[in-house]
Amino acid sequence: MSRVCELSGKSPQTGNNVSHANNKTKRRFLPNLNDVTLISDTLGRSFKFRVSASALRSVDHRGGLDAYLAKAKDAELSAKALKVKKDIAKAATA
């Protein structure tokens, strides 16, 4: 399972551990990913996503999954989230 947020596209970053003697060794900064179930009001069903904690806060701030996906860029979304976004858009127009 990849360490990438399905909604925001956050992925591991690299950096250095720096010791007191200023020795540098490579390290990875991993995103805080959680398995969550989010409910779509438009479709009336739930979806399971692997989402970073910051993206989950953004979903709450924007008013739910439907509102978040409406504003989200397609390049940042996973294939699964992109399909949900298109289903929500189709249901909203119908």
PyMOL Python script that loads the backbone (N, CA, C, O; Angstrom):
from pymol import cmd

cmd.read_pdbstr("""\
ATOM      1  N   MET A   1       0.843  -1.175   0.000  1.00  0.00           N
ATOM      2  CA  MET A   1       0.000   0.000   0.000  1.00  0.00           C
ATOM      3  C   MET A   1       0.889   1.240   0.000  1.00  0.00           C
ATOM      4  O   MET A   1       1.782   1.377   0.837  1.00  0.00           O
ATOM      5  N   SER A   2       0.637   2.133  -0.939  1.00  0.00           N
ATOM      6  CA  SER A   2       1.487   3.314  -1.035  1.00  0.00           C
ATOM      7  C   SER A   2       1.146   4.324   0.055  1.00  0.00           C
ATOM      8  O   SER A   2       0.018   4.368   0.546  1.00  0.00           O
ATOM      9  N   ARG A   3       2.115   5.117   0.419  1.00  0.00           N
ATOM     10  CA  ARG A   3       1.936   6.117   1.477  1.00  0.00           C
ATOM     11  C   ARG A   3       1.578   7.460   0.866  1.00  0.00           C
ATOM     12  O   ARG A   3       2.294   8.445   1.048  1.00  0.00           O
ATOM     13  N   VAL A   4       0.461   7.498   0.138  1.00  0.00           N
ATOM     14  CA  VAL A   4       0.003   8.711  -0.517  1.00  0.00           C
ATOM     15  C   VAL A   4      -1.451   8.957  -0.137  1.00  0.00           C
ATOM     16  O   VAL A   4      -2.273   8.042  -0.180  1.00  0.00           O
ATOM     17  N   CYS A   5      -1.764  10.185   0.232  1.00  0.00           N
ATOM     18  CA  CYS A   5      -3.136  10.564   0.576  1.00  0.00           C
ATOM     19  C   CYS A   5      -3.982  10.534  -0.698  1.00  0.00           C
ATOM     20  O   CYS A   5      -3.578  11.072  -1.729  1.00  0.00           O
ATOM     21  N   GLU A   6      -5.152   9.905  -0.622  1.00  0.00           N
ATOM     22  CA  GLU A   6      -6.001   9.769  -1.798  1.00  0.00           C
ATOM     23  C   GLU A   6      -6.718  11.063  -2.172  1.00  0.00           C
ATOM     24  O   GLU A   6      -7.150  11.214  -3.315  1.00  0.00           O
ATOM     25  N   LEU A   7      -6.853  11.986  -1.243  1.00  0.00           N
ATOM     26  CA  LEU A   7      -7.569  13.225  -1.521  1.00  0.00           C
ATOM     27  C   LEU A   7      -6.647  14.406  -1.795  1.00  0.00           C
ATOM     28  O   LEU A   7      -6.903  15.188  -2.711  1.00  0.00           O
ATOM     29  N   SER A   8      -5.577  14.547  -1.016  1.00  0.00           N
ATOM     30  CA  SER A   8      -4.715  15.718  -1.187  1.00  0.00           C
ATOM     31  C   SER A   8      -3.444  15.418  -1.980  1.00  0.00           C
ATOM     32  O   SER A   8      -2.772  16.344  -2.434  1.00  0.00           O
ATOM     33  N   GLY A   9      -3.107  14.152  -2.153  1.00  0.00           N
ATOM     34  CA  GLY A   9      -1.902  13.785  -2.899  1.00  0.00           C
ATOM     35  C   GLY A   9      -0.621  13.906  -2.097  1.00  0.00           C
ATOM     36  O   GLY A   9       0.472  13.804  -2.656  1.00  0.00           O
ATOM     37  N   LYS A  10      -0.741  14.126  -0.765  1.00  0.00           N
ATOM     38  CA  LYS A  10       0.471  14.220   0.059  1.00  0.00           C
ATOM     39  C   LYS A  10       1.215  12.899   0.033  1.00  0.00           C
ATOM     40  O   LYS A  10       0.610  11.832   0.132  1.00  0.00           O
ATOM     41  N   SER A  11       2.545  12.980  -0.104  1.00  0.00           N
ATOM     42  CA  SER A  11       3.380  11.788  -0.141  1.00  0.00           C
ATOM     43  C   SER A  11       4.619  12.015   0.722  1.00  0.00           C
ATOM     44  O   SER A  11       4.849  13.135   1.177  1.00  0.00           O
ATOM     45  N   PRO A  12       5.428  10.966   0.958  1.00  0.00           N
ATOM     46  CA  PRO A  12       6.618  11.140   1.793  1.00  0.00           C
ATOM     47  C   PRO A  12       7.585  12.173   1.224  1.00  0.00           C
ATOM     48  O   PRO A  12       7.764  12.275   0.011  1.00  0.00           O
ATOM     49  N   GLN A  13       8.206  12.938   2.128  1.00  0.00           N
ATOM     50  CA  GLN A  13       9.245  13.879   1.747  1.00  0.00           C
ATOM     51  C   GLN A  13      10.564  13.389   2.320  1.00  0.00           C
ATOM     52  O   GLN A  13      10.575  12.576   3.244  1.00  0.00           O
ATOM     53  N   THR A  14      11.675  13.873   1.782  1.00  0.00           N
ATOM     54  CA  THR A  14      12.976  13.466   2.289  1.00  0.00           C
ATOM     55  C   THR A  14      13.661  14.641   2.956  1.00  0.00           C
ATOM     56  O   THR A  14      13.377  15.804   2.667  1.00  0.00           O
ATOM     57  N   GLY A  15      14.566  14.307   3.850  1.00  0.00           N
ATOM     58  CA  GLY A  15      15.334  15.318   4.554  1.00  0.00           C
ATOM     59  C   GLY A  15      16.515  14.665   5.237  1.00  0.00           C
ATOM     60  O   GLY A  15      16.914  13.557   4.879  1.00  0.00           O
ATOM     61  N   ASN A  16      17.073  15.351   6.221  1.00  0.00           N
ATOM     62  CA  ASN A  16      18.233  14.847   6.936  1.00  0.00           C
ATOM     63  C   ASN A  16      17.975  14.796   8.432  1.00  0.00           C
ATOM     64  O   ASN A  16      17.311  15.668   8.991  1.00  0.00           O
ATOM     65  N   ASN A  17      18.520  13.743   9.083  1.00  0.00           N
ATOM     66  CA  ASN A  17      18.693  13.761  10.526  1.00  0.00           C
ATOM     67  C   ASN A  17      20.004  14.497  10.751  1.00  0.00           C
ATOM     68  O   ASN A  17      21.011  14.168  10.124  1.00  0.00           O
ATOM     69  N   VAL A  18      20.008  15.474  11.626  1.00  0.00           N
ATOM     70  CA  VAL A  18      21.234  16.226  11.891  1.00  0.00           C
ATOM     71  C   VAL A  18      21.613  16.017  13.351  1.00  0.00           C
ATOM     72  O   VAL A  18      20.857  16.371  14.256  1.00  0.00           O
ATOM     73  N   SER A  19      22.795  15.435  13.573  1.00  0.00           N
ATOM     74  CA  SER A  19      23.250  15.154  14.928  1.00  0.00           C
ATOM     75  C   SER A  19      23.864  16.409  15.557  1.00  0.00           C
ATOM     76  O   SER A  19      24.033  17.435  14.898  1.00  0.00           O
ATOM     77  N   HIS A  20      24.189  16.302  16.829  1.00  0.00           N
ATOM     78  CA  HIS A  20      24.821  17.407  17.539  1.00  0.00           C
ATOM     79  C   HIS A  20      26.171  17.758  16.904  1.00  0.00           C
ATOM     80  O   HIS A  20      26.597  18.913  16.917  1.00  0.00           O
ATOM     81  N   ALA A  21      26.837  16.726  16.344  1.00  0.00           N
ATOM     82  CA  ALA A  21      28.122  16.943  15.674  1.00  0.00           C
ATOM     83  C   ALA A  21      27.930  17.383  14.219  1.00  0.00           C
ATOM     84  O   ALA A  21      28.893  17.450  13.455  1.00  0.00           O
ATOM     85  N   ASN A  22      26.688  17.682  13.844  1.00  0.00           N
ATOM     86  CA  ASN A  22      26.318  18.142  12.508  1.00  0.00           C
ATOM     87  C   ASN A  22      26.538  17.088  11.425  1.00  0.00           C
ATOM     88  O   ASN A  22      26.750  17.421  10.259  1.00  0.00           O
ATOM     89  N   ASN A  23      26.485  15.793  11.825  1.00  0.00           N
ATOM     90  CA  ASN A  23      26.496  14.714  10.839  1.00  0.00           C
ATOM     91  C   ASN A  23      25.095  14.610  10.250  1.00  0.00           C
ATOM     92  O   ASN A  23      24.102  14.714  10.970  1.00  0.00           O
ATOM     93  N   LYS A  24      25.021  14.404   8.940  1.00  0.00           N
ATOM     94  CA  LYS A  24      23.720  14.333   8.283  1.00  0.00           C
ATOM     95  C   LYS A  24      23.496  12.942   7.692  1.00  0.00           C
ATOM     96  O   LYS A  24      24.347  12.416   6.975  1.00  0.00           O
ATOM     97  N   THR A  25      22.338  12.354   8.003  1.00  0.00           N
ATOM     98  CA  THR A  25      21.935  11.082   7.410  1.00  0.00           C
ATOM     99  C   THR A  25      20.530  11.246   6.851  1.00  0.00           C
ATOM    100  O   THR A  25      19.704  11.956   7.424  1.00  0.00           O
ATOM    101  N   LYS A  26      20.268  10.594   5.745  1.00  0.00           N
ATOM    102  CA  LYS A  26      18.971  10.714   5.081  1.00  0.00           C
ATOM    103  C   LYS A  26      17.849  10.126   5.931  1.00  0.00           C
ATOM    104  O   LYS A  26      18.046   9.153   6.659  1.00  0.00           O
ATOM    105  N   ARG A  27      16.677  10.733   5.825  1.00  0.00           N
ATOM    106  CA  ARG A  27      15.482  10.229   6.501  1.00  0.00           C
ATOM    107  C   ARG A  27      14.263  10.574   5.665  1.00  0.00           C
ATOM    108  O   ARG A  27      14.350  11.349   4.712  1.00  0.00           O
ATOM    109  N   ARG A  28      13.118   9.989   6.033  1.00  0.00           N
ATOM    110  CA  ARG A  28      11.857  10.255   5.335  1.00  0.00           C
ATOM    111  C   ARG A  28      10.849  10.835   6.318  1.00  0.00           C
ATOM    112  O   ARG A  28      10.742  10.390   7.461  1.00  0.00           O
ATOM    113  N   PHE A  29      10.116  11.832   5.851  1.00  0.00           N
ATOM    114  CA  PHE A  29       9.010  12.398   6.616  1.00  0.00           C
ATOM    115  C   PHE A  29       7.729  11.813   6.015  1.00  0.00           C
ATOM    116  O   PHE A  29       7.367  12.160   4.891  1.00  0.00           O
ATOM    117  N   LEU A  30       7.041  10.934   6.745  1.00  0.00           N
ATOM    118  CA  LEU A  30       5.857  10.262   6.231  1.00  0.00           C
ATOM    119  C   LEU A  30       4.598  11.047   6.589  1.00  0.00           C
ATOM    120  O   LEU A  30       4.516  11.609   7.681  1.00  0.00           O
ATOM    121  N   PRO A  31       3.612  11.094   5.683  1.00  0.00           N
ATOM    122  CA  PRO A  31       2.351  11.778   6.002  1.00  0.00           C
ATOM    123  C   PRO A  31       1.561  10.976   7.036  1.00  0.00           C
ATOM    124  O   PRO A  31       1.682   9.753   7.108  1.00  0.00           O
ATOM    125  N   ASN A  32       0.757  11.671   7.829  1.00  0.00           N
ATOM    126  CA  ASN A  32      -0.058  11.039   8.861  1.00  0.00           C
ATOM    127  C   ASN A  32      -1.332  10.511   8.204  1.00  0.00           C
ATOM    128  O   ASN A  32      -2.336  11.219   8.135  1.00  0.00           O
ATOM    129  N   LEU A  33      -1.291   9.258   7.717  1.00  0.00           N
ATOM    130  CA  LEU A  33      -2.418   8.682   6.986  1.00  0.00           C
ATOM    131  C   LEU A  33      -3.327   7.871   7.899  1.00  0.00           C
ATOM    132  O   LEU A  33      -2.866   7.154   8.787  1.00  0.00           O
ATOM    133  N   ASN A  34      -4.629   8.001   7.662  1.00  0.00           N
ATOM    134  CA  ASN A  34      -5.634   7.270   8.419  1.00  0.00           C
ATOM    135  C   ASN A  34      -6.636   6.654   7.452  1.00  0.00           C
ATOM    136  O   ASN A  34      -6.962   7.249   6.425  1.00  0.00           O
ATOM    137  N   ASP A  35      -7.125   5.459   7.782  1.00  0.00           N
ATOM    138  CA  ASP A  35      -8.189   4.834   7.010  1.00  0.00           C
ATOM    139  C   ASP A  35      -9.513   5.364   7.533  1.00  0.00           C
ATOM    140  O   ASP A  35      -9.853   5.140   8.695  1.00  0.00           O
ATOM    141  N   VAL A  36     -10.265   6.067   6.691  1.00  0.00           N
ATOM    142  CA  VAL A  36     -11.516   6.675   7.122  1.00  0.00           C
ATOM    143  C   VAL A  36     -12.638   6.315   6.151  1.00  0.00           C
ATOM    144  O   VAL A  36     -12.395   5.994   4.987  1.00  0.00           O
ATOM    145  N   THR A  37     -13.862   6.374   6.651  1.00  0.00           N
ATOM    146  CA  THR A  37     -15.046   6.194   5.835  1.00  0.00           C
ATOM    147  C   THR A  37     -15.749   7.538   5.759  1.00  0.00           C
ATOM    148  O   THR A  37     -16.175   8.075   6.781  1.00  0.00           O
ATOM    149  N   LEU A  38     -15.875   8.084   4.561  1.00  0.00           N
ATOM    150  CA  LEU A  38     -16.519   9.378   4.349  1.00  0.00           C
ATOM    151  C   LEU A  38     -17.833   9.160   3.611  1.00  0.00           C
ATOM    152  O   LEU A  38     -17.919   8.315   2.721  1.00  0.00           O
ATOM    153  N   ILE A  39     -18.853   9.923   3.982  1.00  0.00           N
ATOM    154  CA  ILE A  39     -20.187   9.756   3.418  1.00  0.00           C
ATOM    155  C   ILE A  39     -20.480  10.881   2.428  1.00  0.00           C
ATOM    156  O   ILE A  39     -20.264  12.057   2.720  1.00  0.00           O
ATOM    157  N   SER A  40     -20.972  10.499   1.266  1.00  0.00           N
ATOM    158  CA  SER A  40     -21.394  11.469   0.256  1.00  0.00           C
ATOM    159  C   SER A  40     -22.881  11.743   0.445  1.00  0.00           C
ATOM    160  O   SER A  40     -23.699  10.823   0.429  1.00  0.00           O
ATOM    161  N   ASP A  41     -23.225  13.023   0.625  1.00  0.00           N
ATOM    162  CA  ASP A  41     -24.626  13.396   0.799  1.00  0.00           C
ATOM    163  C   ASP A  41     -25.399  13.246  -0.511  1.00  0.00           C
ATOM    164  O   ASP A  41     -26.560  12.836  -0.504  1.00  0.00           O
ATOM    165  N   THR A  42     -24.773  13.571  -1.609  1.00  0.00           N
ATOM    166  CA  THR A  42     -25.438  13.511  -2.906  1.00  0.00           C
ATOM    167  C   THR A  42     -25.755  12.074  -3.315  1.00  0.00           C
ATOM    168  O   THR A  42     -26.864  11.776  -3.759  1.00  0.00           O
ATOM    169  N   LEU A  43     -24.772  11.190  -3.161  1.00  0.00           N
ATOM    170  CA  LEU A  43     -24.960   9.791  -3.569  1.00  0.00           C
ATOM    171  C   LEU A  43     -25.631   8.955  -2.485  1.00  0.00           C
ATOM    172  O   LEU A  43     -26.197   7.901  -2.773  1.00  0.00           O
ATOM    173  N   GLY A  44     -25.569   9.423  -1.243  1.00  0.00           N
ATOM    174  CA  GLY A  44     -26.202   8.699  -0.140  1.00  0.00           C
ATOM    175  C   GLY A  44     -25.506   7.404   0.224  1.00  0.00           C
ATOM    176  O   GLY A  44     -26.154   6.462   0.680  1.00  0.00           O
ATOM    177  N   ARG A  45     -24.216   7.340   0.033  1.00  0.00           N
ATOM    178  CA  ARG A  45     -23.449   6.149   0.410  1.00  0.00           C
ATOM    179  C   ARG A  45     -22.081   6.537   0.930  1.00  0.00           C
ATOM    180  O   ARG A  45     -21.670   7.692   0.818  1.00  0.00           O
ATOM    181  N   SER A  46     -21.379   5.572   1.498  1.00  0.00           N
ATOM    182  CA  SER A  46     -20.083   5.856   2.105  1.00  0.00           C
ATOM    183  C   SER A  46     -18.961   5.272   1.252  1.00  0.00           C
ATOM    184  O   SER A  46     -19.155   4.324   0.491  1.00  0.00           O
ATOM    185  N   PHE A  47     -17.773   5.876   1.408  1.00  0.00           N
ATOM    186  CA  PHE A  47     -16.585   5.454   0.682  1.00  0.00           C
ATOM    187  C   PHE A  47     -15.420   5.372   1.648  1.00  0.00           C
ATOM    188  O   PHE A  47     -15.289   6.207   2.542  1.00  0.00           O
ATOM    189  N   LYS A  48     -14.562   4.356   1.470  1.00  0.00           N
ATOM    190  CA  LYS A  48     -13.372   4.218   2.299  1.00  0.00           C
ATOM    191  C   LYS A  48     -12.186   4.824   1.566  1.00  0.00           C
ATOM    192  O   LYS A  48     -11.938   4.520   0.399  1.00  0.00           O
ATOM    193  N   PHE A  49     -11.457   5.684   2.268  1.00  0.00           N
ATOM    194  CA  PHE A  49     -10.272   6.328   1.717  1.00  0.00           C
ATOM    195  C   PHE A  49      -9.134   6.246   2.721  1.00  0.00           C
ATOM    196  O   PHE A  49      -9.347   6.077   3.921  1.00  0.00           O
ATOM    197  N   ARG A  50      -7.899   6.371   2.189  1.00  0.00           N
ATOM    198  CA  ARG A  50      -6.709   6.512   3.031  1.00  0.00           C
ATOM    199  C   ARG A  50      -6.306   7.976   2.927  1.00  0.00           C
ATOM    200  O   ARG A  50      -5.779   8.420   1.907  1.00  0.00           O
ATOM    201  N   VAL A  51      -6.565   8.726   4.011  1.00  0.00           N
ATOM    202  CA  VAL A  51      -6.491  10.175   3.965  1.00  0.00           C
ATOM    203  C   VAL A  51      -5.538  10.690   5.030  1.00  0.00           C
ATOM    204  O   VAL A  51      -5.464  10.133   6.125  1.00  0.00           O
ATOM    205  N   SER A  52      -4.801  11.765   4.707  1.00  0.00           N
ATOM    206  CA  SER A  52      -3.942  12.406   5.700  1.00  0.00           C
ATOM    207  C   SER A  52      -4.812  13.186   6.677  1.00  0.00           C
ATOM    208  O   SER A  52      -5.934  13.576   6.353  1.00  0.00           O
ATOM    209  N   ALA A  53      -4.288  13.407   7.864  1.00  0.00           N
ATOM    210  CA  ALA A  53      -5.034  14.119   8.905  1.00  0.00           C
ATOM    211  C   ALA A  53      -5.356  15.544   8.464  1.00  0.00           C
ATOM    212  O   ALA A  53      -6.433  16.054   8.772  1.00  0.00           O
ATOM    213  N   SER A  54      -4.438  16.195   7.747  1.00  0.00           N
ATOM    214  CA  SER A  54      -4.691  17.564   7.294  1.00  0.00           C
ATOM    215  C   SER A  54      -5.790  17.600   6.233  1.00  0.00           C
ATOM    216  O   SER A  54      -6.585  18.540   6.207  1.00  0.00           O
ATOM    217  N   ALA A  55      -5.850  16.598   5.360  1.00  0.00           N
ATOM    218  CA  ALA A  55      -6.911  16.546   4.352  1.00  0.00           C
ATOM    219  C   ALA A  55      -8.256  16.282   5.013  1.00  0.00           C
ATOM    220  O   ALA A  55      -9.279  16.798   4.563  1.00  0.00           O
ATOM    221  N   LEU A  56      -8.264  15.485   6.073  1.00  0.00           N
ATOM    222  CA  LEU A  56      -9.504  15.208   6.798  1.00  0.00           C
ATOM    223  C   LEU A  56     -10.044  16.481   7.442  1.00  0.00           C
ATOM    224  O   LEU A  56     -11.254  16.702   7.478  1.00  0.00           O
ATOM    225  N   ARG A  57      -9.136  17.318   7.952  1.00  0.00           N
ATOM    226  CA  ARG A  57      -9.542  18.610   8.508  1.00  0.00           C
ATOM    227  C   ARG A  57     -10.103  19.504   7.404  1.00  0.00           C
ATOM    228  O   ARG A  57     -11.067  20.236   7.630  1.00  0.00           O
ATOM    229  N   SER A  58      -9.512  19.450   6.223  1.00  0.00           N
ATOM    230  CA  SER A  58      -9.991  20.244   5.097  1.00  0.00           C
ATOM    231  C   SER A  58     -11.376  19.795   4.648  1.00  0.00           C
ATOM    232  O   SER A  58     -12.210  20.624   4.282  1.00  0.00           O
ATOM    233  N   VAL A  59     -11.627  18.480   4.674  1.00  0.00           N
ATOM    234  CA  VAL A  59     -12.950  17.957   4.321  1.00  0.00           C
ATOM    235  C   VAL A  59     -13.993  18.510   5.287  1.00  0.00           C
ATOM    236  O   VAL A  59     -15.064  18.941   4.860  1.00  0.00           O
ATOM    237  N   ASP A  60     -13.690  18.501   6.581  1.00  0.00           N
ATOM    238  CA  ASP A  60     -14.607  19.048   7.584  1.00  0.00           C
ATOM    239  C   ASP A  60     -14.799  20.549   7.389  1.00  0.00           C
ATOM    240  O   ASP A  60     -15.912  21.060   7.511  1.00  0.00           O
ATOM    241  N   HIS A  61     -13.719  21.244   7.090  1.00  0.00           N
ATOM    242  CA  HIS A  61     -13.773  22.700   6.951  1.00  0.00           C
ATOM    243  C   HIS A  61     -14.629  23.117   5.748  1.00  0.00           C
ATOM    244  O   HIS A  61     -15.372  24.096   5.815  1.00  0.00           O
ATOM    245  N   ARG A  62     -14.518  22.366   4.653  1.00  0.00           N
ATOM    246  CA  ARG A  62     -15.258  22.718   3.434  1.00  0.00           C
ATOM    247  C   ARG A  62     -16.709  22.247   3.465  1.00  0.00           C
ATOM    248  O   ARG A  62     -17.492  22.613   2.589  1.00  0.00           O
ATOM    249  N   GLY A  63     -17.076  21.442   4.456  1.00  0.00           N
ATOM    250  CA  GLY A  63     -18.470  21.048   4.594  1.00  0.00           C
ATOM    251  C   GLY A  63     -18.807  19.664   4.073  1.00  0.00           C
ATOM    252  O   GLY A  63     -19.943  19.421   3.667  1.00  0.00           O
ATOM    253  N   GLY A  64     -17.852  18.759   4.075  1.00  0.00           N
ATOM    254  CA  GLY A  64     -18.129  17.380   3.681  1.00  0.00           C
ATOM    255  C   GLY A  64     -17.383  16.955   2.434  1.00  0.00           C
ATOM    256  O   GLY A  64     -16.696  17.745   1.786  1.00  0.00           O
ATOM    257  N   LEU A  65     -17.542  15.683   2.121  1.00  0.00           N
ATOM    258  CA  LEU A  65     -16.829  15.070   0.998  1.00  0.00           C
ATOM    259  C   LEU A  65     -17.224  15.693  -0.333  1.00  0.00           C
ATOM    260  O   LEU A  65     -16.360  15.964  -1.167  1.00  0.00           O
ATOM    261  N   ASP A  66     -18.515  15.924  -0.545  1.00  0.00           N
ATOM    262  CA  ASP A  66     -18.980  16.467  -1.826  1.00  0.00           C
ATOM    263  C   ASP A  66     -18.374  17.839  -2.113  1.00  0.00           C
ATOM    264  O   ASP A  66     -17.902  18.095  -3.221  1.00  0.00           O
ATOM    265  N   ALA A  67     -18.387  18.709  -1.122  1.00  0.00           N
ATOM    266  CA  ALA A  67     -17.843  20.063  -1.296  1.00  0.00           C
ATOM    267  C   ALA A  67     -16.332  20.018  -1.492  1.00  0.00           C
ATOM    268  O   ALA A  67     -15.787  20.784  -2.288  1.00  0.00           O
ATOM    269  N   TYR A  68     -15.650  19.127  -0.774  1.00  0.00           N
ATOM    270  CA  TYR A  68     -14.195  19.014  -0.907  1.00  0.00           C
ATOM    271  C   TYR A  68     -13.819  18.566  -2.319  1.00  0.00           C
ATOM    272  O   TYR A  68     -12.936  19.150  -2.947  1.00  0.00           O
ATOM    273  N   LEU A  69     -14.493  17.527  -2.812  1.00  0.00           N
ATOM    274  CA  LEU A  69     -14.163  17.002  -4.136  1.00  0.00           C
ATOM    275  C   LEU A  69     -14.505  17.989  -5.245  1.00  0.00           C
ATOM    276  O   LEU A  69     -13.840  18.013  -6.281  1.00  0.00           O
ATOM    277  N   ALA A  70     -15.540  18.803  -5.037  1.00  0.00           N
ATOM    278  CA  ALA A  70     -15.917  19.790  -6.052  1.00  0.00           C
ATOM    279  C   ALA A  70     -14.803  20.810  -6.267  1.00  0.00           C
ATOM    280  O   ALA A  70     -14.585  21.255  -7.394  1.00  0.00           O
ATOM    281  N   LYS A  71     -14.095  21.187  -5.199  1.00  0.00           N
ATOM    282  CA  LYS A  71     -13.027  22.176  -5.302  1.00  0.00           C
ATOM    283  C   LYS A  71     -11.654  21.559  -5.580  1.00  0.00           C
ATOM    284  O   LYS A  71     -10.735  22.269  -5.989  1.00  0.00           O
ATOM    285  N   ALA A  72     -11.501  20.256  -5.366  1.00  0.00           N
ATOM    286  CA  ALA A  72     -10.196  19.603  -5.480  1.00  0.00           C
ATOM    287  C   ALA A  72      -9.737  19.525  -6.934  1.00  0.00           C
ATOM    288  O   ALA A  72     -10.548  19.369  -7.846  1.00  0.00           O
ATOM    289  N   LYS A  73      -8.426  19.638  -7.134  1.00  0.00           N
ATOM    290  CA  LYS A  73      -7.835  19.508  -8.464  1.00  0.00           C
ATOM    291  C   LYS A  73      -7.761  18.027  -8.832  1.00  0.00           C
ATOM    292  O   LYS A  73      -7.444  17.187  -7.991  1.00  0.00           O
ATOM    293  N   ASP A  74      -8.054  17.717 -10.084  1.00  0.00           N
ATOM    294  CA  ASP A  74      -8.059  16.325 -10.528  1.00  0.00           C
ATOM    295  C   ASP A  74      -6.680  15.674 -10.422  1.00  0.00           C
ATOM    296  O   ASP A  74      -6.583  14.468 -10.197  1.00  0.00           O
ATOM    297  N   ALA A  75      -5.621  16.455 -10.580  1.00  0.00           N
ATOM    298  CA  ALA A  75      -4.257  15.913 -10.535  1.00  0.00           C
ATOM    299  C   ALA A  75      -3.894  15.399  -9.147  1.00  0.00           C
ATOM    300  O   ALA A  75      -3.077  14.487  -9.021  1.00  0.00           O
ATOM    301  N   GLU A  76      -4.493  15.974  -8.102  1.00  0.00           N
ATOM    302  CA  GLU A  76      -4.162  15.563  -6.734  1.00  0.00           C
ATOM    303  C   GLU A  76      -4.926  14.318  -6.296  1.00  0.00           C
ATOM    304  O   GLU A  76      -4.475  13.608  -5.397  1.00  0.00           O
ATOM    305  N   LEU A  77      -6.067  14.041  -6.910  1.00  0.00           N
ATOM    306  CA  LEU A  77      -6.926  12.944  -6.479  1.00  0.00           C
ATOM    307  C   LEU A  77      -6.446  11.604  -7.020  1.00  0.00           C
ATOM    308  O   LEU A  77      -5.852  11.528  -8.095  1.00  0.00           O
ATOM    309  N   SER A  78      -6.718  10.534  -6.247  1.00  0.00           N
ATOM    310  CA  SER A  78      -6.425   9.187  -6.716  1.00  0.00           C
ATOM    311  C   SER A  78      -7.488   8.788  -7.734  1.00  0.00           C
ATOM    312  O   SER A  78      -8.484   9.493  -7.894  1.00  0.00           O
ATOM    313  N   ALA A  79      -7.290   7.681  -8.413  1.00  0.00           N
ATOM    314  CA  ALA A  79      -8.250   7.220  -9.422  1.00  0.00           C
ATOM    315  C   ALA A  79      -9.603   6.937  -8.787  1.00  0.00           C
ATOM    316  O   ALA A  79     -10.646   7.234  -9.370  1.00  0.00           O
ATOM    317  N   LYS A  80      -9.581   6.365  -7.595  1.00  0.00           N
ATOM    318  CA  LYS A  80     -10.821   6.052  -6.874  1.00  0.00           C
ATOM    319  C   LYS A  80     -11.575   7.332  -6.501  1.00  0.00           C
ATOM    320  O   LYS A  80     -12.790   7.412  -6.679  1.00  0.00           O
ATOM    321  N   ALA A  81     -10.861   8.319  -5.989  1.00  0.00           N
ATOM    322  CA  ALA A  81     -11.483   9.583  -5.592  1.00  0.00           C
ATOM    323  C   ALA A  81     -11.983  10.344  -6.813  1.00  0.00           C
ATOM    324  O   ALA A  81     -13.009  11.021  -6.740  1.00  0.00           O
ATOM    325  N   LEU A  82     -11.279  10.245  -7.926  1.00  0.00           N
ATOM    326  CA  LEU A  82     -11.693  10.911  -9.154  1.00  0.00           C
ATOM    327  C   LEU A  82     -12.998  10.318  -9.681  1.00  0.00           C
ATOM    328  O   LEU A  82     -13.853  11.044 -10.189  1.00  0.00           O
ATOM    329  N   LYS A  83     -13.146   9.008  -9.562  1.00  0.00           N
ATOM    330  CA  LYS A  83     -14.386   8.347  -9.982  1.00  0.00           C
ATOM    331  C   LYS A  83     -15.553   8.808  -9.111  1.00  0.00           C
ATOM    332  O   LYS A  83     -16.645   9.063  -9.619  1.00  0.00           O
ATOM    333  N   VAL A  84     -15.325   8.915  -7.804  1.00  0.00           N
ATOM    334  CA  VAL A  84     -16.363   9.385  -6.889  1.00  0.00           C
ATOM    335  C   VAL A  84     -16.750  10.819  -7.236  1.00  0.00           C
ATOM    336  O   VAL A  84     -17.931  11.166  -7.228  1.00  0.00           O
ATOM    337  N   LYS A  85     -15.749  11.656  -7.540  1.00  0.00           N
ATOM    338  CA  LYS A  85     -16.010  13.047  -7.906  1.00  0.00           C
ATOM    339  C   LYS A  85     -16.903  13.130  -9.145  1.00  0.00           C
ATOM    340  O   LYS A  85     -17.846  13.921  -9.185  1.00  0.00           O
ATOM    341  N   LYS A  86     -16.601  12.310 -10.155  1.00  0.00           N
ATOM    342  CA  LYS A  86     -17.401  12.325 -11.378  1.00  0.00           C
ATOM    343  C   LYS A  86     -18.800  11.784 -11.140  1.00  0.00           C
ATOM    344  O   LYS A  86     -19.754  12.284 -11.736  1.00  0.00           O
ATOM    345  N   ASP A  87     -18.952  10.778 -10.286  1.00  0.00           N
ATOM    346  CA  ASP A  87     -20.280  10.254  -9.943  1.00  0.00           C
ATOM    347  C   ASP A  87     -21.112  11.299  -9.226  1.00  0.00           C
ATOM    348  O   ASP A  87     -22.313  11.417  -9.470  1.00  0.00           O
ATOM    349  N   ILE A  88     -20.476  12.062  -8.336  1.00  0.00           N
ATOM    350  CA  ILE A  88     -21.182  13.114  -7.600  1.00  0.00           C
ATOM    351  C   ILE A  88     -21.619  14.220  -8.564  1.00  0.00           C
ATOM    352  O   ILE A  88     -22.741  14.715  -8.464  1.00  0.00           O
ATOM    353  N   ALA A  89     -20.749  14.607  -9.487  1.00  0.00           N
ATOM    354  CA  ALA A  89     -21.092  15.642 -10.462  1.00  0.00           C
ATOM    355  C   ALA A  89     -22.240  15.189 -11.359  1.00  0.00           C
ATOM    356  O   ALA A  89     -23.127  15.979 -11.683  1.00  0.00           O
ATOM    357  N   LYS A  90     -22.223  13.920 -11.758  1.00  0.00           N
ATOM    358  CA  LYS A  90     -23.274  13.379 -12.617  1.00  0.00           C
ATOM    359  C   LYS A  90     -24.608  13.346 -11.865  1.00  0.00           C
ATOM    360  O   LYS A  90     -25.646  13.687 -12.432  1.00  0.00           O
ATOM    361  N   ALA A  91     -24.586  12.938 -10.593  1.00  0.00           N
ATOM    362  CA  ALA A  91     -25.813  12.863  -9.779  1.00  0.00           C
ATOM    363  C   ALA A  91     -26.366  14.254  -9.486  1.00  0.00           C
ATOM    364  O   ALA A  91     -27.579  14.429  -9.374  1.00  0.00           O
ATOM    365  N   ALA A  92     -25.490  15.236  -9.362  1.00  0.00           N
ATOM    366  CA  ALA A  92     -25.938  16.601  -9.054  1.00  0.00           C
ATOM    367  C   ALA A  92     -26.647  17.226 -10.251  1.00  0.00           C
ATOM    368  O   ALA A  92     -27.591  17.996 -10.074  1.00  0.00           O
ATOM    369  N   THR A  93     -26.203  16.905 -11.471  1.00  0.00           N
ATOM    370  CA  THR A  93     -26.830  17.472 -12.655  1.00  0.00           C
ATOM    371  C   THR A  93     -28.141  16.764 -13.004  1.00  0.00           C
ATOM    372  O   THR A  93     -29.046  17.365 -13.583  1.00  0.00           O
ATOM    373  N   ALA A  94     -28.230  15.489 -12.648  1.00  0.00           N
ATOM    374  CA  ALA A  94     -29.445  14.707 -12.987  1.00  0.00           C
ATOM    375  C   ALA A  94     -30.586  14.964 -12.032  1.00  0.00           C
ATOM    376  O   ALA A  94     -31.662  14.386 -12.185  1.00  0.00           O
TER     377      ALA A  94
END
""", "prot")
cmd.dss("prot")
cmd.show_as("cartoon", "prot")
cmd.util.cbc("prot")
cmd.orient("prot")
